[in-house]
Amino acid sequence: MGNASPALVMFLIISHMTVSSTMLVLNKAVLKYLPVATTVLVFQVGSSALILWVLGKLNVIKVDPFQISTARAFFWNAVAFMCLLFTNAKALASANVETVIVFRTLSIFVTAYGDIRLLQAKALSMPAMASLVLVVAGAIGYVMADKGFEVRNLFWPVAYGVVNASYPIVTKLVMRSNEEMTSWGRTYYNNLMTFMIFLPGMFVLGEHTTISEINNNGGLSTISLGLLLLSCIWGTAISFLGFLCLDNISATTFNVMGNANKILTLVVNGLLWEHHAPVLANICLTLSLCGSACYGEAKRQQGVQEAAATKAAEMLYVEKQTLVEDVERGPSPSSSNSGGKGL
């Protein structure tokens, strides 16, 4: 974990959620003009890696030099990201958006278990666990009161939930294996490896042919390319802020943060494009978001208590060491002399 102040951590979380939610809207706009999702992703991560490499060479920012061993570790993180995107697409094709969000929310408990077992995180306190239950109950209540569950194939929503739970844990493990790296360096490696994995997908899916057709039809306009460029900048910001967040919060907190962001996005989409949710659904939504806020406060309080306990233990250890050293040295000469005079 990093040593950032609580105010900075809160700023990072809010910044990441803001950029993530606006990235969704931006990607929708880009795909409206350029309906080639894999190609857009390749341009986003590829341009990000290139920009960071150039800035690193110019010594504007500190980017870790390329090493095969480091690239191998981030390769698996990129594979996990690819699995996340794939299972998400399959889940959305097998169920409605609300159902997918419920399975994503349930994945919090899997992440919490992995946090404890694999990352040696502290066990959740009772207030934190109660907050997680409130998050999940509110999300399920929101779906049931609004559109309800629509599932055609249960396998993919479950698979997406498992992969979503695993992804932040995989990222944390990669970060721990490269603790000396800067956040810019992690962003560079992650985007470079993602670029290498997804680049063949452009040709396998035949998107290079689609791009030629779009160009022939005049689709590669200033607007479409401008939106693509803006999404590339936004993609770099998301990746960088994501690593900064994971460096200062647990994988479980990161998952809770993502769930709150997705639920808010769903509500905004409903208000803007579809319909207004009923009162009961809004109440459940409020409970879920309150649970997210309570979880953050519970984790903060737990961290404060653990820090206080650690400090108390250190002070006790110092006092014991001082006492042992005093005993080993024996009485001081002044004490002996004053004792002799008393006799």
N, C-alpha and C positions, 0 to 999 in steps of 0.2 A: 504494500500500500504506500501511496505517496504521503507527503507531510504537508499537504496544502491545508489552508485554513478552511473552516466550515463555510465562510462567505464565498471563498473562491470555488469550493466544490459545488455549492448551490448555483453559482454563476455558470459553471461548466455544464451542469445538468440542464439548466434552463436554456442555455445556448444550444446544446445538442438537440434538445427537444424542438426548439424553434426552427433550427436549420433542417431537421428531419421532416417536420410537418410541411414546411414550405418546399422541400425537395420533392415531396409527393405531388404537389400541385405543379411544380416546374416540370417534372417528368411527364405528367399527363399532357402538358402543353407541347413538350418536345415530341412525344409519341403521336400526337395529333398530326404534326407536320411530317415526322419521320417514323413511320410505323415499323421500326426494326429494333426491337428492344435489346437484343444481344449486341448489335453494333453500337447502339447508344452507350451501353455499359462499357464496352471495350474502349470507346473514345474517352469516356469519363475517367476510367482508371488509368488508361495509357497516358493521357495528357497530364494527369496528376503526377504520375511517376516521372515523366519527362521534366515537368516544371520543377519538381523538388530536386531532381538530379542536377539541373542547370543551376538552381539557386545554391545548391550545396557546393558545386564547383566554383561558383563566384564568391563563396564564403559569406553569403547573405544570411544563410541559416546553417545549422550543423546537421548534416545528413551522414549517417554511417556509411562507410564504403561497402561496396558489394563483396560479399563472401558466400561461397557455395554452402557452407554449413548453416549460415543464417538464413539463406534463401530456402534451404530444405525445410527448416522449421516453419517459415511463413507459407511455404507451399501447402502444407496441411491445413493451415488456417484458411487459405484461399479455397481449398477443396471443401471445407466445412461451409464456407460462404456459398459456394456453388450448390451444395446440397440444400442449403436453406432456401435459396431462390427457387430451386426445382420443386421441392416439396410444397412450398408456398403456392406456386402456380398450380400444381396438381390438386392441392387442397381446395383452392378457390374454384377449380373445375368440378370438384366432387361435392361441394357444399356451398351454402351461402356465406357471405362475408361475416355475418354475425356469429355463425357456428365456428368458423375458423378462429375468430378472435377469442371465443371461449376456450378453445383448445390451447391457444397461445397463452391465455391467462393461467390455465391449469398447469402449464409448464413451469410456473414459478416454483412449485414445490420440488420438481425434479432438479432445477437449478440449485435450490437451497440445499438439497441432499448432496449434490455434487460439490457444492461449495465446502461442505463440512468434510466429506470423505476424501476428495481429491485435492482440494486447495488448503486443507487444514484450517478452515475458517472456524471461528467460535460458533458454538451452537446458538441458535436463535433464542432470544429471551421470550417469555410468555407474551409480553405486549407486542413484540415483532411478529410472532406467530399468529396472534389474534388479528393483527392488521392484515396479514396475508389472507387469512380466511375471509375477512371483510372485503378485500379486493376481489377475490374469486366469486364470492356470493353476490356482490353487487354486479359483476360482469354477467354472470349467468342470469340474474334477475332482470337485467336490462334487455338481454336477448329474448327471454321468455315473454316479457311484457310488451316487446316491440314486434319483431318479425317471427320470432321462434326459430327452432332448429329445422334446417333443411339439409339432410344428408343422403347422398346417393351412393357413396362409397366411403365407409368409415376409416379405411386403412390410411388414406392420405392425410386427413386432418390429424390423426394420431401421430403419423410419421412426422408431420410438420411440427407438432407440439414437442416431440422428442428432440428433433434437430434444433429447434429454437431454444430449447433448454440447454442443449450441449454447446451451442456456438459460443456464448460468452465464456464458458469454462475452457474450451479449446483456446480461445484468444488469451485468456489469463495464463494458461500453461505456457503458451508461446512467449508471452511477455516475461514470465518468470525465468524462462530459459535464456532470455536475452535482456536481463535487467539493466545492463550498462548502456543500452541503446537510448537514444533520444526519441521523443515522440514524433519528430519529423522523420527520423530514420525508420521507425516502425511503419509510419504512413507510407513511406516510399516503398519499402519491401512488400507491404501488404498489397498495394495497388499494382506493383510490378508483377507479383506472382498471380494476382487475379487477372491481369491483362494476358499473361501467357496461357492461362487455363482457358479463358473465354475466347481468345482470338480464333482458334479453329472453329468455334461454334458459328461464326459469321458465315463460313463457307459450307459447313455441314448443313445448316438451315437454309442455305441459299439466299441469305440476306444481301450478298454482294450483287446478285442479279436484281433484287428489289431496289437497291440503291440506284442502279443504272436506270431502271424504269422511272424512279422518282426524279432523277436528274433530267431525263428526256422529256418529262412532263413539266419541267420547270419548278419542281418541288424544292430544290436546293436553293432557297431564296435567302435574302439577308436576314429575314425574321427567323427562319428555321435554324440557320447556322448560328445566329446570335443567341437563340435559346439554348442550343446545344453547348455553346461556349460557356454560357452562364451556368448550366447544369454541371459542367466540368469543374468550375470553380467551387460550386456548392458541394460537389462530391468530395473534393479535397478537404473542405471544411468539416464535413460529416466524419470522414475517416480520422482526421486529426483530433477533433473533439471527442470522438469515441474512444481513442486510445488514452487521451488525457483523463476522461471519466473513469475508464477501467483501471487506470493507475491509482485512482484515489477512492474508488468504491468497490464493493464486492460484486461478483457476477450476478447474485440474486437481486441486488439493488438495481443493477443495470437492466435486468429483465423486467423488474417492476416499472422502471422508468419507461421502457419501451412499450409496455402494456398500456400505461396511462396515456402515452402519446397516440397509440393506435385507437384507443377508445375515443379520445378527443377528436381525432381525425374523422372517425366514423360519424360522430355527432355533427361536425361541421359539414361533411358531405351531405348528410341527411337534411340539414337546415337549408343548405344552398340549392341542392339539386332534387331531392326526393320528397320528403315529407317531414312533418314535425312529430317527434316521438310522443307517446302518451305520458301523462303525469307520472304514473307508476314507474315507467321506464326511466324517466328523468331522475326520480328519487333513487332508484337502484344505481344509476350512473353516478349520482352524487356520493352515495355510500362507497362505491368502488374507488372513486378519486380521493375521498377522505381517507380510505384505507391506505392508499398509496402515500398520502401525506403523513399519516400516523406511522406507517412503516419507516419512513425516512427519519422521523423524530425518534422512534423507538431505537433504531440503529445508532443514532447520534448519542442518545442517552446511554446505550449499552457501551459505546466506544468511550464515553467520558468515564463511566464507572470502571471499565477495564483499565483505562489509563491511570486512574486514581489508585486502583489496587496495585498496579505494577509499580507506581511511584512509592507507595507505602512499603511494598516488599523490598524495593531497592534501599529505602531509608533504613529499614530494619536490618538488612544485610550489612550496610555500612556501620551501623551502631554495634552489631555483633562483632564485626571485624576489628573495630576500634577497641572494644572490650577485651578481645583476645590478645591484641597487641599490647595493651596495657598490662595484662597479666603476665605475658611472656617477658616484658621488660623488667617487671618487678617494681618495688617501691622506688621512687626517685630519691637521689641523695639528700635533697632538702627535707623530704619527709623523714628520712632516717635521722638526720641531724636534729630536727625538731623533736623527734621521739627520744633521742639521747638526752637532750637538755631537760626533758620532762622528768627523766629518771634522776 
